Amino acid sequence: MGYFDDFQLLNVINVRMYGNAEPATIFTRCHYIGLIRGTLLLNGQPESRPLIYLTPKHIHTYSGWRSPAGKYRDNFYLECTGKRADRLFAAFDATARSRLIFVRDHAPFLDKLNELQQLFAAGEILHRPRIILCIEEFAALLEENLQAEKNPAARSCHLDELLFAINKEPEKKWDFAFYAKAAGITSRHWNRIFTAATGMPPHRFVNLCRMKKARNLLCSTNLSIKEIAEKCGFESPSDFSRFFRKHSSITPGECRRNALR
């Protein structure tokens, strides 16, 4: 069996649902991972915070999430199966029932679902390695969200918003001393909080995000190496190449050629 053969993406669906009927009960044949935005009813009460749901296979559950009459919810979800999916659901305690996880910022999850939808449309078998990478990144976002909720210090420093901003624009010149000052703590203490929340120091996290952006641009666009270097915040292609080789042991050109094989 190949390394990527233990996960199958069966479908990716993005629908808008209105609250005007009771959902039917179904028996799930596969795993469901979804993002809900809008208003839905939980325990009879309206809830408008965005949430991620993990609904496992082989349980009786509702076929949709009910909203109050006249209200809507956007339900963006995927259907999947395989041992890798089984492990993911077990890790998030979603084997016998649905697990609901509220998220403060749904944007990074939405980005991953959009990427998965595009990859699935282009061919699940052909793009399975990239699909699995997206799933792992989705799980990492979910774990980071859970850890941030457990860490009052991280919440007080608004790290979730900062991590999203760094992921989106890692090429910026990030002044972490500014964020420490804004939180009213020393830079050393702020760095400790950041490291505890992410598992790495701030500058290493930025480099990780720059590498992720660089790989994505190399593998999914026709931009030149020079253009990608500029988009990733490097003054020259040679600086970019040295950075990329240091963090991956291959050159940007080799990375692009490997992706095309």
N, C-alpha and C positions, 0 to 999 in steps of 0.2 A: 504494500500500500504506500502511495506517495504521501509526502508530508502534509499536503493540503487536502487529502481525500476524506478527512473526517468531519467535513462541514459542507452542507448543501443549502444554498439560498433558494427557496422555492418561489417566493413572490415578494414584491415591494409595492405597497398600496398607499396612496395619499387621498383621503376623502374628507369632505365636510359633512357633518351629520347634524340634524336638527332634532330638538327634543319634542317629539310628538307621539311617541309610542314606547311601550315596554319592550326591551330587547328579549329575544328568544334565548332559551337555554340550548347550548350545544355541547358536544363531546369533542375536545380538541384532538386533532390527529398529528399536530406538529407544535413547535414552540412559536410564540408570538412575542416580538419586541417592538414597543411602540412609544410614540410621543403624542401626548394629548395636550392641545391648547384650546382654551375656551372654557365654557361652563359645563360641568357635569354634576351629577348627583352621587354623593358618597354617603352611605348610611342615611339617605333621605335629605341630606343637606347640600345646597349648592356650593361648589368649589371651583374657583377660577385660577388657581395656581397651576402652572404647567407641571406635568408629571411624566415620568417614564414608567411604563408598566412592562412586567415580564410575566407572561401567562404561559405556563408549561404545558407540554403535551399530556394527553391521557387524563384530563380532568373534566368535570362538568362545570361550565361557566356560562356567562352571558356572551352572546355573539357581538355585542357592542356595549358602549357606555351610554347610559341614559342621561339626557340633559333636561332641565326644566322647559316647559312649553315656551316656544318663541326664542330660546337660546340655542347657540350652536357650539360645536366643538370640532376642531380639526384633529383628525386621527391619522397619523403618518406611521405606518407599521410595516414590519416585515415578517415573513413566515420562514422558518428554518428548521433543519433537523441535523442529526449527526452527533457523534460522541463529543466533539468539541463544543457544540451547543449545549449538550447535556452538562458538561463540566461548568460552563458559564452559568447556567441556571442554578446548579448546585452551589456554586460559590456565592451567589446572591440570595440564597435561601428561597428559591422559587421552584420547588419540585412538586409540592402538593397543593399549591394555591398560587394565585396571582400575587406578585410583589409590586407595590406601588411606591415610587420614590419621587418625592417632590424636588424640583430643581429650581434654583433661583434664576439661572440664565439658560434658556433653552436653545440659544443660537448655535453653540458648537454641536449639540446633538442633532439639530436640524441640518447643519452642514454635512454631517456624516450620513444622515439618511438620504439627503439629496445625492451625495456621491455614490451611495450604494444603489440607488435607483438607476443612475446613469450606467454604472458598471453592469447591473443585472440586465438592463435593456440591450447592452452591447454583447452579452453572452456570458452566462454564469460559469460554464466550464472553462471558457477561454480566459476569463478574468477572475477565476476563483482565488488565486493568491492575493490579488489586490482587494478583493471582497473580504477575505479573512483579515487582512491588515486593518480594514475599516472597522470590522467587528471588534477587533482587539482594541483599537483606539476608542471606540464607543464604550467598551467596558472600562477602559482606563478613565475616561471622563466620568463615568458613573461612580467608580471607586473614589476618584478625587472629590466628587460632590459629597459622598458619604463621609469621607474623612474630614472635609472642611466643616461639615455640620457637627462633627464630634469635637472639633477644635475651636473653643471660644476665642482663643487668641488670633487664630487665622481669620475668623469671621470679623473680629474687631478691626483687623487690618485690611479688610475687603480684598483678600487674596483671590477669591474666585473671580472677581471682575478683572483683576490684574492679570491672572493667568490666561484668561480668555483674550485679553488685549495683546499679550505677548505672543500667543499662538497665532493671532491674526496678523500682527505686524512685527515679527521678530527682528526685522532689519532696522528698527528704530534704535536710537541711542537711549537706553533705559537708565534713568537716574534713580537708583534704588535708595540712595540717601534721602531723596525727596519724599519717598513713600514712608520711610522710617520717621522722618520729621513730622509728616502729616498725621501719623499714628501716635505721635507723642512719645516715641521710644527711641533708644539708641540704635544706630545702624547694626551693631553687633547682635543686639537682641532681635531686631527685625529679621536679620539673616537666619538666626536660629529658628524663628517661627516659620519662615519660608522653607527652610530645609526640612523641618519636621513635617510640613504639609505636603511637600512634593518629593521628598527623598533625595534631593540634590540642592546644592547652592544655587543662588539666582543666576549667575553668569553661565553655569553649566546648563541650566534649564533653557536659557536664551539660545545657547549654541545648539541644543537638541531641537528646538523649534526652527532654527535657521536651517539645520540639516533636513528636517522634515519638509520644509517649504522648498528647499533646493531639489530634493529628490522628486517631489511631486511635479515641479516645473520641468525637470529633465525628462521625466517618464511620461508626462501627459500633455506636453506642449511642443511646438516647433520653434520656440524661442531660441536664439543663439546663446552660447555660453556667456558672452559678454552681457546680453540683456538679462539673463538670469542672475549673473553676478550683481548687477545694479539693483535688481528687484530684491535681492537678499542682503543688500546693504554693504557691498564690497566696493572699494574704490577701483579695483582693476580685476580682470579675469585671472591674473596670476595669483593675487591675494585669495581669490575665491578657490582656485585650484589647490593652493597649499592648505587652506582650511578644510576643504572637502576631503583631501587625501589624509589629513591628520585624523579626521573623525570617522573615516570609513575604509581606509587603506586602499582605495581606488580613486581614480580621477573622475571628474564630472563626465568626461567623454566616455570612459569605460562604463560608468553607471547607465548612461543613455543607451549604449550599444547592448548592454546586458538586458535592458528592458525590452529591446526590439527583437530579441531572439525568440 
